[in-house]
Amino acid sequence: MDHTPHSSNPAVADLRGGFTSTRFVLVEPSHPGNVGAAARALKTMGFSRLVLVSPRVPNVQNDPEAIAMASGADDVLASVHVVPTLADALTGVHWSVALTARLREYGPPQWTPRAAAAAAHEEAGHGEIALVFGNERTGLSNEDVERCSALAHIPANPAYSSLNLAQAVQVLAYELRTAYLADDGTTGSTPAAGAGAAQAEPAATRAPMAASDEIESMFAHLESALVALEFLDPANPKKLMSRLRRLFARSGLEREEVNIVRGIAKHILLKTKRTD
């Protein structure tokens, strides 16, 4: 049975705010069918921006299986953006959430999909945001997770918690749609904010947020400074940088704050006569 929604009213609301500033990122997807099904999942919820990081099948958007599974979402599939790395996928993004199937000892704060959607609702009004999904077999690496601002974990049945990639995309896309439309009373309910989800400042007063690539450059600069101080031993780094990433992820870095941290790192390197 075809469950594609049909509406007599134009989905004008879908063209605003978070629907256009949200990108869904699939890291190294293995199966063309999942890419097509993910495109369908996005279109049913009013989203259209799908980014693929190094898909296993070249030119996957034109694969017959992907087209078949898209089931009418051919426009979303045809407009996918393919990039070589997650860093490229997050260029220009100031806030991102990674979906993970397992709990992580380190990394950014972890929320339910509904709590993550509430945070996304606040962040989408201030610039580009992204939802990041790992591949079907191994999920996301620790390095990929640490590039993101937050984690989302679907609390599935622990006895059988295996979710298909496109199903996971559908769950998050639904929660985001519910959160984005809640202000207009379209959904009839407002999602509860998750623990730790900060209330955003009014758009007129909030300072520009740092983009993902700016934050990554800050961490590289800071790590060099800590090595120069001999506070960080590159031969035995332990979890220092992971803990610092978690600390900064909780704060939501503004561009000026990133510049301050980089200024501190620069002067440490100058004082220790090390070059960046």
C-alpha positions in Angstrom: 0.0 0.0 0.0 1.3 3.5 -0.9 1.4 5.6 2.3 2.6 8.7 0.5 0.7 11.7 2.0 -1.6 13.7 -0.2 -2.7 17.2 0.8 -5.1 19.6 -0.8 -3.2 22.5 0.7 0.3 23.6 -0.7 3.0 22.8 1.9 4.0 26.4 2.2 5.3 25.9 5.7 7.8 23.4 4.4 9.6 26.1 2.5 10.5 28.1 5.6 13.1 28.0 8.3 14.4 24.6 9.3 13.1 22.8 6.3 15.6 24.7 4.1 18.4 25.0 6.5 18.6 21.3 7.5 20.7 18.8 5.6 20.7 15.0 6.1 24.1 13.4 5.8 24.6 9.7 5.0 28.3 8.7 5.7 29.5 5.9 3.3 26.1 4.3 2.6 26.5 0.8 1.2 23.2 0.0 -0.4 21.6 2.0 -3.2 18.1 1.0 -2.0 18.7 2.7 1.3 19.8 5.9 -0.4 16.6 5.9 -2.4 14.4 5.0 0.6 16.1 7.8 2.6 15.2 10.3 -0.1 11.6 9.1 0.1 11.7 9.5 3.9 12.9 13.1 3.6 10.3 14.1 1.0 7.4 12.7 3.0 8.4 14.9 5.9 9.0 18.0 3.7 12.8 17.9 3.5 14.9 17.8 0.4 18.6 18.3 1.2 20.4 14.9 1.1 24.3 14.7 1.3 26.2 11.5 0.7 29.8 11.1 2.0 31.8 8.7 -0.2 29.0 6.3 -1.1 30.1 2.7 -1.8 28.3 2.7 -5.2 29.5 5.4 -7.6 26.8 7.6 -9.1 24.4 5.9 -6.7 21.6 8.5 -7.3 21.2 7.0 -10.8 21.2 3.4 -9.6 18.0 1.6 -10.6 17.5 0.2 -7.1 17.8 3.7 -5.6 15.4 5.2 -8.1 12.9 2.4 -7.4 13.1 2.8 -3.6 12.7 6.6 -3.9 9.2 5.9 -5.1 8.4 9.3 -6.4 11.1 11.3 -4.5 13.2 11.4 -7.7 13.7 15.1 -7.3 15.3 14.6 -3.9 17.4 11.8 -5.2 18.6 13.6 -8.3 19.7 16.6 -6.3 21.8 14.8 -3.8 25.2 16.4 -3.0 28.1 13.9 -3.0 31.3 14.8 -1.1 34.5 12.9 -0.1 34.5 13.5 3.6 32.3 14.4 6.5 34.2 17.6 7.0 33.1 18.6 3.5 29.5 17.6 4.3 29.5 19.9 7.3 31.1 22.9 5.7 29.0 25.9 6.7 27.1 24.0 9.4 27.1 25.6 12.8 25.3 22.7 14.7 25.0 19.0 13.9 23.6 15.9 15.5 24.9 12.4 14.9 22.7 9.4 15.2 24.4 6.5 17.0 23.1 3.0 17.7 25.3 2.5 20.8 26.2 4.6 23.8 29.5 6.3 23.7 31.8 6.8 26.6 33.1 10.1 25.1 31.7 12.5 22.6 29.0 15.2 22.6 25.8 15.2 24.8 23.4 12.4 23.9 19.6 13.0 23.5 16.5 11.1 22.4 15.4 12.0 18.8 12.6 14.2 20.3 15.0 16.2 22.5 17.5 16.5 19.6 14.7 17.8 17.4 13.8 20.4 20.0 17.4 21.6 20.0 17.5 21.5 16.2 14.3 23.6 16.1 16.2 26.3 18.1 19.4 26.1 16.1 17.9 26.0 12.6 16.8 29.6 12.9 20.4 30.7 13.2 22.0 29.0 10.3 22.7 25.6 8.6 22.3 22.5 10.7 22.9 18.8 9.8 21.8 15.3 10.9 24.5 12.7 10.4 23.9 9.0 9.9 26.6 6.2 9.7 26.7 3.4 7.2 24.6 0.2 7.5 27.3 -2.1 8.9 29.6 -0.1 11.2 27.7 3.2 11.9 29.7 6.3 12.6 33.4 6.3 13.7 34.4 8.0 17.0 36.1 10.7 14.9 32.9 11.4 13.0 30.9 11.5 16.2 33.2 14.0 17.7 32.8 16.4 14.8 29.1 16.8 15.7 27.5 19.0 18.3 25.2 16.4 19.9 24.2 12.7 19.7 20.8 11.2 19.1 20.0 7.6 20.1 16.7 5.9 19.1 15.5 4.0 22.2 14.5 0.8 20.3 13.7 -2.6 21.8 17.0 -3.7 23.4 16.3 -7.3 22.5 16.1 -6.3 18.8 17.4 -2.8 18.2 18.4 -3.2 14.6 17.0 -0.3 12.5 17.4 0.0 8.8 19.2 3.2 7.7 16.2 4.7 6.0 14.0 3.9 9.0 16.3 5.8 11.2 16.2 8.7 8.8 12.4 8.6 8.8 12.3 8.7 12.7 14.5 11.7 12.9 12.8 13.5 9.9 9.4 13.0 11.6 10.6 14.4 14.9 12.1 17.4 13.2 8.9 18.0 11.2 6.9 17.9 14.4 9.2 20.3 16.1 9.4 22.7 13.1 5.7 22.9 12.6 4.8 23.1 16.3 5.0 26.9 16.4 2.1 27.2 14.0 0.0 24.7 15.9 0.0 22.4 12.9 0.9 19.3 14.8 -1.4 19.9 17.8 1.5 19.4 20.3 4.8 20.9 21.2 7.8 18.5 21.7 9.3 18.6 25.1 12.8 20.0 25.2 15.4 17.4 26.1 17.7 17.6 29.2 20.5 20.0 28.5 18.8 21.6 25.4 19.6 25.3 25.8 17.0 27.9 25.0 18.1 30.0 22.1 18.5 33.7 22.4 16.4 35.9 20.1 17.8 36.0 16.6 18.3 39.8 16.8 20.7 39.5 19.8 22.4 36.1 19.3 26.0 36.4 18.1 27.0 34.5 14.9 27.7 30.8 15.6 30.9 29.2 14.5 30.7 26.8 11.6 31.9 23.2 11.8 35.1 23.9 9.7 36.0 26.9 12.0 35.5 24.7 15.1 37.7 21.9 13.6 40.5 24.5 12.9 40.2 25.7 16.5 40.7 22.2 17.8 43.7 21.6 15.6 45.2 24.9 16.8 44.4 24.2 20.4 45.9 20.7 20.2 49.2 22.2 18.8 49.3 24.6 21.7 48.8 21.9 24.3 51.5 19.8 22.8 53.8 22.8 22.8 53.1 23.3 26.5 53.8 19.6 27.0 50.4 19.3 28.6 49.4 16.9 25.9 51.7 14.0 25.0 51.0 13.1 21.3 52.4 9.6 22.0 49.9 9.1 24.8 47.0 11.5 24.3 44.5 9.5 26.3 41.1 11.1 26.0 42.1 14.7 26.5 40.9 16.1 23.1 37.8 14.0 23.3 36.9 15.5 26.7 37.6 19.0 25.5 35.4 18.4 22.5 32.6 17.3 24.8 33.1 20.4 27.0 32.9 22.8 24.0 30.0 20.9 22.4 27.9 21.6 25.5 28.5 25.4 25.2 27.5 26.0 21.6 30.5 28.0 20.2 30.0 31.4 18.8 32.4 32.6 16.1 34.0 35.2 18.4 34.6 32.5 21.1 36.4 30.4 18.6 38.6 33.3 17.7 39.4 33.9 21.4 40.5 30.3 21.8 42.6 30.4 18.7 44.1 33.7 19.9 45.1 32.0 23.2 46.6 29.0 21.2 48.5 31.4 18.9 50.1 33.2 21.9 51.0 29.9 23.6 52.8 28.8 20.4 54.5 32.2 20.1 55.7 32.0 23.7 56.9 28.5 23.3 58.6 29.4 19.9 56.5 26.8 18.1 54.8 27.4 14.7 51.3 26.4 14.1 
